[in-house]
Amino acid sequence: MNSQKRFALKTAYRSLFLFCFLTSCIPLNSLFLGHPDPKDIDRFKNTELTSDSCFVFQKSSKTKNFKVTDWTTDKPRYRPAFDVFKEHSVRAFIMIQNDTIKAEYYRNDLDESSMHPSYSLAKSFVSCLIGIAIDEGHINNVKQQVQTFIPEISNNERGKTLTIKDLLNHTSGIKFSITQDARLYYGKNLSAELEKIEFSNDSGTSQEYLNLNTQLLSVIIKRATGMSVSEYAQQKLWNPINMCNIGKWSVDNFNVEKSFCCLSATALDYAKFGRLYLNKGQWEGKGIFSKSWYDQSIRRDTSNGSSCNYNYSWHIGLKDYEDFMAIGLYKQHIYISPKKNIVIVLLNDRENQLKAERINWWFIFRQLVDQL
């Protein structure tokens, strides 16, 4: 490439860069901060969730040395599970059976009081809140059109047929935009994104995982209940299931929650959310959400463009295990095994791409479940 072409290319890149910032394509701090990480808990403004009481899991008096087959290297190795955790970017791991902690691991600089970002684990929390809002009559059902609560969506003809179920199952047909994703995570005005929604196809025809889908669900919760996502979560979820520690939900400059990702809590409090689903919406004799909502959520449904293994913002596992899980960025998990009455929480940081690809935590979890 000659110098004239190189100069022309550099000029084009500079012009594109300048255009993006002048038109708010990409938030400036997204370039400086880079990948999401736990420091974002304190970098971003947030609202707090509190509870009046604390449910405490028991700790097993018997220590068991759990071993698993690890395929991180070229050859499979049968080794202690904790050794696997130490070789990966695991922040915390908890395995609970019958309300008793069977195994617990924290990285050296962390402990049970440490707070962890949820990333897309939050999507399953928002799904739960939608179910509660339906149970309470704020929303009719998942077939209700989104334009009932978000009339702005009807500016696009395809938006008129969009349903709440489409958002839960990520079959909205909304067009993916990497710059919009950056604005959702790093931006200062989430509500402004309502005016920038475009569709690539009709809703209910194909599945494409988008953060914006869950953000729209939080708008519906706010407009249906009169409470923000964090307010509704505290009143209907955080306090009723006796979370022990403060939760934090990141917000923009107008106190709108980044509900698709940015709820933070301790590993043990995430486990309580898993326990709630393990018990199909029941908590210490109280119904937090209906059995009907659980049955709708934790099942396979390939209709209307959805897939066999993802439903209502939950990942559906193997038929033989009847397991399911909430999953977040960097392979974070809240794993639930109804057959063995087990909840597993695994929280990770970003790690080497090759190591991250080679470890299959679902297989690890099932090996652990088989030992109990």
Stockholm file with secondary structure:
# STOCKHOLM 1.0

chainA/1-372         MNSQKRFALKTAYRSLFLFCFLTSCIPLNSLFLGHPDPKDIDRFKNTELTSDSCFVFQKSSKTKNFKVTDWTTDKPRYRPAFDVFKEHSVRAFIMIQNDTIKAEYYRNDLDESSMHPSYSLAKSFVSCLIGIAIDEGHINNVKQQVQTFIPEISNNERGKTLTIKDLLNHTSGIKFSITQDARLYYGKNLSAELEKIEFSNDSGTSQEYLNLNTQLLSVIIKRATGMSVSEYAQQKLWNPINMCNIGKWSVDNFNVEKSFCCLSATALDYAKFGRLYLNKGQWEGKGIFSKSWYDQSIRRDTSNGSSCNYNYSWHIGLKDYEDFMAIGLYKQHIYISPKKNIVIVLLNDRENQLKAERINWWFIFRQLVDQL
#=GR chainA/1-372 SS CCHHHHHHHHHHHHHHHHHHHHTTSSCHHHHHHCSCCTTHHHHSCEEEECCSSCCCCEECSSCCCCEEEECSSSSCEEEEHHHHHHHTTEEEEEEEETTEEEEEEECTTCCTTCEEECTTHHHHHHHHHHHHHHHTTSSCCTTSBGGGTCGGGGGSGGGGGCBHHHHHHTCSCBCCCHHHHHHHHHCSCGGGGGGGCCBSSCTTSCCCCCHHHHHHHHHHHHHHHSSCHHHHHIIIIITTTTCCSCEEEEBCTTSCBCTTTCEEEEHHHHHHHHHHHHTTTEETTEESSCHHHHHHHSSCCCGGGCBTTEETTEEECCTTTTCEEEEEGGGEEEEEETTTTEEEEEEECCCCHHHHHHCCHHHHHHHHHHTC
#=GC SS_cons         CCHHHHHHHHHHHHHHHHHHHHTTSSCHHHHHHCSCCTTHHHHSCEEEECCSSCCCCEECSSCCCCEEEECSSSSCEEEEHHHHHHHTTEEEEEEEETTEEEEEEECTTCCTTCEEECTTHHHHHHHHHHHHHHHTTSSCCTTSBGGGTCGGGGGSGGGGGCBHHHHHHTCSCBCCCHHHHHHHHHCSCGGGGGGGCCBSSCTTSCCCCCHHHHHHHHHHHHHHHSSCHHHHHIIIIITTTTCCSCEEEEBCTTSCBCTTTCEEEEHHHHHHHHHHHHTTTEETTEESSCHHHHHHHSSCCCGGGCBTTEETTEEECCTTTTCEEEEEGGGEEEEEETTTTEEEEEEECCCCHHHHHHCCHHHHHHHHHHTC
//
